[in-house]
Amino acid sequence: MATIIFYGKPGCKGNARQRAILEAAGHEVDARSLLAEIWTGERLQSFLGDLPVTDWFNPSAPRVAKGEIRPETLDAEAALTLLAADPLLIRRPLLEADGQRMAGWNPERITAWVGLNPDIDPTVTCGHHAHLHHDHDHGHDHHSHDHDGSCRSR
């Protein structure tokens, strides 16, 4: 099993569920705050790989959701500058293990990379609901999660 560095948002129930799924698969998870790290464009690019620029962003980040930032209009350099300056914009989690990195919760890619427990549904769901979109109470703000587990305010 792998030791996985997991950069997520503290207090995000979706990220907590994702960490639990990795741990249930036997992985050691080193959870770190995405918001406490110092990010550079070069460092971020190593997680984002060949994903399209629009997939670098958490579509539910308030600045994206409100249309203040439109990822589809950005080139890679401008996008990396924005992401490094405001980590809330980054699609999460960012994962690192065995010298490889990836962005976002993609159960198929994670299974192929480090493996997940086949007896556990790797999607972030509402427990008894069969759909992937769900609401959580994160203090005073109400959040839900996209299919990749990214938190979003509503």
C-alpha positions as CSV (number, residue, x, y, z in Angstrom):
1,M,0.0,0.0,0.0
2,A,1.0,3.6,-0.6
3,T,1.7,6.6,1.6
4,I,-0.4,9.3,0.0
5,I,0.0,13.0,0.7
6,F,-3.6,14.4,0.5
7,Y,-4.0,18.2,0.1
8,G,-7.6,19.1,0.9
9,K,-9.7,21.8,2.6
10,P,-9.9,21.5,6.3
11,G,-13.4,20.9,7.5
12,C,-14.6,19.6,4.1
13,K,-16.7,16.5,4.7
14,G,-16.2,15.3,1.1
15,N,-12.4,15.5,1.6
16,A,-12.8,13.6,4.9
17,R,-14.8,10.9,3.2
18,Q,-12.1,10.7,0.4
19,R,-9.4,10.3,3.0
20,A,-11.4,7.5,4.7
21,I,-11.8,5.7,1.4
22,L,-8.1,5.8,0.9
23,E,-7.4,4.6,4.4
24,A,-10.0,1.8,4.0
25,A,-8.0,0.6,1.0
26,G,-5.0,0.2,3.3
27,H,-3.1,3.4,2.4
28,E,-1.5,5.7,4.9
29,V,-2.8,9.2,4.4
30,D,-0.8,12.3,5.3
31,A,-3.6,14.9,5.3
32,R,-2.4,18.5,4.7
33,S,-4.2,21.8,4.3
34,L,-4.4,22.9,0.7
35,L,-4.8,26.4,2.1
36,A,-1.7,26.4,4.3
37,E,0.7,25.4,1.5
38,I,2.8,27.8,-0.6
39,W,1.9,27.1,-4.2
40,T,3.8,28.0,-7.3
41,G,2.7,27.6,-10.9
42,E,5.4,25.0,-11.4
43,R,4.4,23.0,-8.3
44,L,0.8,23.1,-9.2
45,Q,1.5,22.0,-12.8
46,S,3.0,18.9,-11.5
47,F,-0.4,17.9,-10.0
48,L,-2.5,19.1,-12.9
49,G,-0.5,17.3,-15.6
50,D,-2.3,17.1,-18.9
51,L,-5.8,18.1,-17.6
52,P,-7.5,20.9,-19.6
53,V,-7.1,24.3,-17.9
54,T,-10.9,24.4,-17.1
55,D,-10.4,21.2,-15.1
56,W,-7.7,22.8,-12.9
57,F,-10.4,24.9,-11.2
58,N,-13.0,23.9,-8.6
59,P,-16.1,24.9,-10.5
60,S,-17.8,25.5,-7.1
61,A,-15.3,27.9,-5.8
62,P,-17.2,31.1,-5.0
63,R,-15.2,33.3,-7.5
64,V,-15.7,30.7,-10.3
65,A,-19.4,30.0,-9.4
66,K,-20.2,33.7,-9.4
67,G,-18.5,34.2,-12.8
68,E,-15.8,36.5,-11.5
69,I,-13.3,34.0,-12.8
70,R,-14.1,32.1,-16.1
71,P,-11.5,29.3,-16.5
72,E,-12.5,28.7,-20.1
73,T,-11.1,32.1,-21.0
74,L,-7.7,31.6,-19.4
75,D,-4.4,30.3,-20.7
76,A,-2.2,28.0,-18.6
77,E,0.1,30.8,-17.4
78,A,-2.8,33.1,-16.2
79,A,-4.6,30.1,-14.7
80,L,-1.6,29.0,-12.7
81,T,-1.1,32.5,-11.4
82,L,-4.7,32.7,-10.1
83,L,-4.5,29.2,-8.6
84,A,-1.2,29.9,-6.8
85,A,-2.7,33.2,-5.4
86,D,-6.0,31.7,-4.3
87,P,-5.8,28.0,-3.4
88,L,-9.6,27.8,-2.9
89,L,-9.8,27.9,-6.7
90,I,-7.8,24.6,-7.0
91,R,-9.7,21.4,-7.8
92,R,-9.1,19.1,-4.9
93,P,-7.9,17.0,-3.5
94,L,-4.3,17.1,-4.7
95,L,-2.7,13.7,-4.3
96,E,0.9,12.6,-4.2
97,A,2.3,9.1,-3.9
98,D,5.2,7.1,-5.2
99,G,6.6,10.1,-7.1
100,Q,3.4,10.7,-9.0
101,R,0.8,13.5,-8.5
102,M,-2.8,14.1,-9.6
103,A,-5.6,16.6,-9.0
104,G,-9.2,15.9,-8.2
105,W,-11.1,12.8,-7.0
106,N,-11.2,10.4,-9.9
107,P,-11.9,6.9,-8.5
108,E,-11.0,5.2,-11.7
109,R,-7.6,6.9,-12.0
110,I,-6.9,6.4,-8.3
111,T,-7.7,2.7,-8.5
112,A,-5.4,2.3,-11.5
113,W,-2.7,4.3,-9.7
114,V,-2.6,3.1,-6.0
115,G,-5.7,0.9,-5.7
116,L,-9.0,1.3,-3.8
117,N,-11.0,-1.3,-1.9
118,P,-13.4,-2.9,-4.4
119,D,-15.9,-3.4,-1.5
120,I,-16.3,0.3,-0.9
121,D,-18.1,2.7,-3.2
122,P,-15.4,5.3,-4.0
123,T,-17.9,8.0,-4.9
124,V,-18.7,10.7,-2.4
125,T,-22.4,10.3,-1.8
126,C,-25.1,11.0,0.7
127,G,-25.0,7.6,2.3
128,H,-28.5,6.5,1.6
129,H,-28.9,8.5,-1.7
130,A,-27.8,6.9,-4.9
131,H,-26.9,10.2,-6.6
132,L,-23.4,11.9,-6.5
133,H,-24.5,15.4,-5.6
134,H,-25.2,16.1,-2.0
135,D,-25.4,18.8,0.7
136,H,-23.4,19.1,3.8
137,D,-23.5,21.5,6.7
138,H,-20.0,23.1,7.0
139,G,-20.7,25.5,9.8
140,H,-22.7,28.6,8.8
141,D,-22.3,28.1,5.0
142,H,-24.1,25.4,3.2
143,H,-22.0,23.3,0.8
144,S,-22.5,20.5,-1.6
145,H,-20.0,18.4,-3.6
146,D,-19.5,17.9,-7.2
147,H,-19.1,14.4,-8.7
148,D,-15.3,14.7,-8.0
149,G,-15.9,15.6,-4.4
150,S,-15.1,19.3,-4.6
151,C,-16.9,21.4,-2.1
152,R,-18.9,24.3,-3.3
153,S,-20.9,27.0,-1.6
154,R,-24.5,27.4,-2.4
